[in-house]
Amino acid sequence: MSLEFRHIAHAYGAVRALEDISFAAPAGEITCLLGASGCGKSTLLGLAAGLLKVQQGTIALCDAVLADAGFSPPPEARPVGLVFQDGALFPHMTLRANVAFGLPRARRGEADDWLAKVGLAGMGARYPHELSGGQQQRAALARAMAPRPQVLLMDEPFASVDIVLRRKLRRECRILLREAGATVVLVTHDPSEALDIADRIAVMEGGRIVQFGTPQELHLAPATAAVGAIFSGAQVIAGARGAEGIDTPFGLWPMTCLIGDLPDGGAFDLLVQADRLMPVADLRGCSVRDVHPLGARNRVLLDGAQGVTVTAETALPIDPGKTYSVMPDAGSVRAFARS
């Protein structure tokens, strides 16, 4: 069942946390809410879970109202499962008892089956403190999924796990969730996590969604320079329309470097990949702050005007004692209107 947010707004006193949020998490897919701390993503999850009351707008599940300003059933009355960052397992219960806790008596025998599905077969008699962080998160996932909720809400579920295990766990989790056909909304601040697990991503800034789409759409057609920097690993450089090209802190760039046309206005943001920038020895160029060998290539950090820096990657040898101009490849730079 799809989970739909319609014109959601929320405030904590005078602080506006969400502004007119509208999007749908499609049935059977994993949708990520991605953004920095304070952008409103956990507030949005709390409204869907029933941990917060809706102040404005509607949350619907398969076109039926789940919550609005006049209707707010508690979390236990919603067909929703929750997985938090710390797992929130009951420490005095075994894993089997934790998973069985939310099941009707007739189904409590399924607890061991769910533990097996998350890779914890034969561990039902153990207690949470006897497990690693990754195992605890698997157990928390089994407990949330065992009641077969129509929607699963996950708030930074892998943040407390070390990075190597985190990659493995989220990929296994994606397969399990897709097999279960669950509609999932997952909160994260980590772009690599969103790319690893999500079918669709809602990028949030300042209580608003700036772009919603598939990972491929966000990578190939970012709506803003900031979104492009997140998903393509590119860097954002200030630019201004000049008489003979584009004025940047690293010199004049030709119009031929652009993908498409310049936006209206005199100033804009340029999005460019480090490996599409070529350092060329130039007595009037930028000084080299750092050279970092990366196998057959060098990553070079160069100082431009006004204390602005740029990173270039090149197979050419770089002399830290020389200065270099920085020139982008033709058709390698996207320009965005500055907000």
C-alpha positions in Angstrom: 0.0 0.0 0.0 1.3 3.4 -0.9 1.9 6.0 1.8 1.0 9.5 0.8 1.9 12.9 2.4 -0.4 15.7 1.3 0.5 19.3 2.1 2.1 18.5 5.4 3.3 21.4 7.6 4.6 21.3 11.1 6.0 23.7 13.7 7.7 23.5 17.1 6.4 26.8 18.6 7.8 29.5 16.4 10.2 27.2 14.5 8.8 25.9 11.2 10.0 22.3 10.8 8.1 21.3 7.6 6.6 23.4 4.9 4.0 22.0 2.4 5.4 18.5 2.0 3.7 16.4 -0.6 4.9 13.1 -2.1 3.9 9.4 -2.2 6.0 6.4 -1.1 5.0 3.8 -3.6 3.7 0.4 -2.5 6.4 -2.3 -2.2 9.3 0.2 -2.6 11.9 1.7 -0.3 11.7 5.5 -0.1 14.5 7.4 1.6 14.2 10.8 3.3 17.6 12.2 2.9 19.0 15.4 4.4 21.1 17.1 7.1 20.2 17.2 10.7 17.3 19.6 11.3 15.8 19.4 7.8 12.6 17.8 9.1 13.0 14.2 8.0 12.5 12.6 11.4 9.6 14.9 12.1 7.9 13.6 8.9 8.5 10.0 10.0 7.1 10.8 13.5 3.9 12.2 12.0 3.4 9.0 10.0 4.2 6.8 13.0 1.8 8.7 15.3 4.6 9.9 17.6 3.6 13.4 16.6 0.1 14.8 15.8 -0.5 16.2 12.4 -1.0 20.0 12.5 -1.7 20.6 8.9 -2.3 18.4 5.9 -3.1 14.7 5.5 -1.3 11.4 5.6 -3.0 8.7 3.6 -2.5 4.9 3.3 -3.8 3.6 0.0 -6.1 6.6 -0.3 -7.6 6.1 3.2 -6.8 8.8 5.8 -4.1 7.5 8.3 -3.9 10.9 10.1 -4.8 14.5 9.7 -5.4 17.5 12.0 -8.6 16.1 13.3 -7.7 12.4 13.4 -4.6 11.0 15.1 -4.7 7.3 16.1 -1.9 6.3 18.4 1.1 4.3 17.1 -0.3 0.9 18.2 -3.5 1.5 16.3 -1.7 2.1 13.0 -0.7 -0.6 10.5 2.9 0.6 10.8 6.1 -1.0 12.0 9.0 1.1 13.5 12.8 0.5 13.5 14.9 3.0 15.3 18.7 3.8 15.4 19.3 1.9 18.6 17.0 -1.1 17.8 15.1 -0.5 21.1 14.9 -4.2 22.0 13.6 -5.1 25.5 16.8 -6.0 27.4 15.2 -8.4 29.8 13.6 -10.5 27.0 15.2 -13.1 24.7 15.3 -12.4 21.0 12.5 -14.9 20.6 10.4 -13.1 23.1 11.2 -9.7 21.6 10.0 -10.8 18.2 6.9 -12.5 19.6 6.0 -9.5 21.7 3.8 -7.8 19.0 2.2 -11.0 17.7 -1.1 -12.5 18.6 -0.8 -15.7 20.7 -1.6 -17.9 17.8 1.3 -16.6 15.8 4.0 -16.4 18.4 5.6 -19.6 17.1 6.6 -17.6 14.0 9.3 -15.7 16.0 12.1 -18.2 15.2 11.1 -18.1 11.5 11.5 -14.3 11.4 14.9 -14.6 13.2 16.0 -17.0 10.6 15.0 -14.7 7.8 17.3 -12.0 9.2 20.2 -14.4 9.6 19.8 -15.1 13.3 18.7 -18.7 13.1 19.2 -20.7 16.3 19.8 -17.5 18.4 16.2 -17.1 19.8 17.3 -17.9 23.4 20.0 -15.1 23.5 19.5 -11.7 25.1 20.2 -8.4 23.3 23.4 -7.7 25.3 24.8 -11.0 24.0 24.7 -9.7 20.4 26.8 -7.4 18.3 25.4 -4.1 17.1 24.6 -5.6 13.7 22.8 -8.6 15.2 20.7 -6.3 17.4 19.6 -4.3 14.4 18.7 -7.6 12.6 16.6 -8.6 15.6 14.9 -5.2 15.7 14.0 -5.6 12.0 12.6 -9.0 12.6 10.5 -7.7 15.5 9.2 -4.8 13.3 8.3 -7.1 10.3 6.8 -10.0 12.2 3.4 -8.4 12.6 3.4 -7.9 8.8 2.8 -4.1 8.9 1.5 -2.5 5.7 4.2 0.2 6.2 7.7 0.0 7.8 9.2 3.3 9.1 13.0 3.2 9.8 14.9 6.1 11.4 18.6 5.9 10.8 18.5 2.1 11.4 22.2 1.4 10.6 23.8 4.5 12.1 25.1 2.7 15.2 26.8 -0.1 13.2 30.4 0.1 12.0 30.8 1.1 8.3 31.9 -2.2 6.9 29.0 -4.1 8.5 26.6 -1.2 7.7 27.1 -1.8 3.9 26.5 -5.5 4.2 23.5 -5.1 6.5 21.7 -2.5 4.4 22.1 -4.5 1.2 20.8 -7.7 2.9 18.0 -5.5 4.4 17.0 -4.2 1.0 16.7 -7.8 -0.4 14.6 -8.9 2.6 12.3 -5.8 2.5 11.7 -6.2 -1.3 11.0 -9.9 -0.8 8.4 -9.1 1.9 6.8 -6.5 -0.4 6.8 -3.9 2.4 6.3 -0.2 1.8 9.3 1.4 3.5 10.1 4.9 4.4 13.7 5.2 5.7 15.4 8.3 7.2 19.1 8.9 6.6 21.6 11.7 6.4 24.1 9.5 4.4 23.8 9.8 0.6 25.7 6.5 0.0 23.2 4.7 2.2 20.3 6.2 0.2 21.9 5.1 -3.0 22.6 1.7 -1.7 19.1 0.9 -0.4 16.4 3.2 -1.9 14.2 2.9 -4.9 13.2 6.6 -4.6 14.8 9.4 -2.7 13.3 12.6 -1.3 16.0 15.2 -0.8 15.1 17.6 2.0 16.5 21.0 2.9 15.0 23.4 5.5 11.7 21.6 5.9 11.1 21.2 2.2 11.6 18.6 -0.5 13.9 20.0 -3.2 13.8 16.9 -5.4 12.0 13.5 -5.4 13.0 10.8 -7.8 15.0 7.6 -8.4 18.7 7.5 -7.7 19.3 7.6 -11.5 17.1 10.7 -11.9 18.9 12.5 -9.1 22.3 11.6 -10.6 21.6 12.5 -14.2 19.2 15.4 -13.8 19.7 17.1 -10.4 17.3 20.0 -9.7 19.9 22.0 -7.8 23.6 22.3 -7.7 23.5 21.0 -4.1 21.6 17.8 -5.1 24.1 17.3 -7.9 27.0 17.6 -5.5 25.4 15.0 -3.2 24.7 12.3 -5.9 27.4 12.8 -8.4 30.3 13.6 -6.2 30.8 16.9 -8.1 31.8 20.2 -6.6 29.9 23.5 -6.7 31.8 26.6 -7.9 30.4 30.2 -8.1 30.2 31.6 -11.5 29.2 34.9 -13.2 28.3 35.8 -16.7 31.3 37.6 -18.4 31.8 39.4 -21.7 33.9 36.5 -23.1 32.9 33.5 -21.1 32.2 32.5 -17.5 34.1 34.3 -14.7 35.1 31.9 -11.9 37.5 32.1 -8.9 39.8 30.0 -11.1 39.8 32.2 -14.2 37.7 32.6 -17.3 35.9 29.4 -18.5 34.6 29.2 -22.1 30.9 28.8 -22.8 31.7 25.5 -24.6 32.3 23.9 -21.2 28.5 24.0 -20.4 25.9 21.3 -20.7 23.0 23.4 -22.0 22.7 27.1 -21.5 23.3 29.5 -18.7 20.3 30.3 -16.5 19.0 33.8 -16.3 20.7 36.3 -14.1 24.3 37.4 -13.6 25.4 34.9 -11.0 24.9 31.1 -10.7 26.4 27.9 -9.4 28.5 25.6 -11.5 28.6 21.8 -11.0 31.7 20.1 -12.2 33.4 16.7 -11.6 37.0 16.7 -10.3 38.1 14.4 -13.1 36.7 16.8 -15.8 39.1 19.6 -14.7 42.5 19.9 -16.2 45.3 21.7 -14.4 47.6 23.5 -16.8 50.9 25.0 -15.7 50.5 28.8 -15.8 52.6 31.5 -14.1 49.3 33.5 -13.4 47.4 30.4 -12.2 46.4 29.0 -8.9 48.9 27.7 -6.2 48.8 24.1 -5.2 47.7 23.4 -1.7 48.0 19.6 -1.7 48.7 16.7 -4.0 47.4 13.3 -3.1 48.5 10.3 -5.3 45.6 7.9 -6.1 47.2 5.1 -7.9 47.7 6.2 -11.5 46.1 9.6 -10.9 46.7 12.6 -8.6 44.1 14.5 -6.6 45.1 18.1 -6.6 43.7 20.8 -4.3 44.2 24.3 -5.8 43.7 27.8 -4.3 41.6 30.2 -6.3 40.6 33.8 -5.7 38.8 34.9 -2.5 40.2 31.8 -0.6 38.1 29.4 -2.7 39.5 26.0 -3.5 38.9 23.4 -6.1 39.8 19.7 -6.5 41.1 18.3 -9.8 42.0 14.7 -10.7 44.6 14.1 -13.3 47.1 11.5 -14.6 49.6 14.2 -15.3 52.5 14.9 -12.9 51.9 17.9 -10.7 54.7 20.1 -9.3 53.6 21.6 -5.9 56.0 24.5 -6.4 54.3 25.7 -9.7 51.0 27.4 -10.3 48.2 26.1 -12.6 45.2 27.4 -14.4 42.1 25.1 -14.1 40.1 24.4 -17.3 37.0 22.2 -17.5 36.4 19.7 -20.4 34.0 20.7 -23.1 30.4 19.8 -22.2 31.2 18.9 -18.6 29.7 21.7 -16.5 26.1 22.2 -15.4 24.9 25.7 -14.4 22.1 26.4 -11.9 20.4 29.6 -10.9 21.5 30.7 -7.5 18.7 30.5 -4.9 
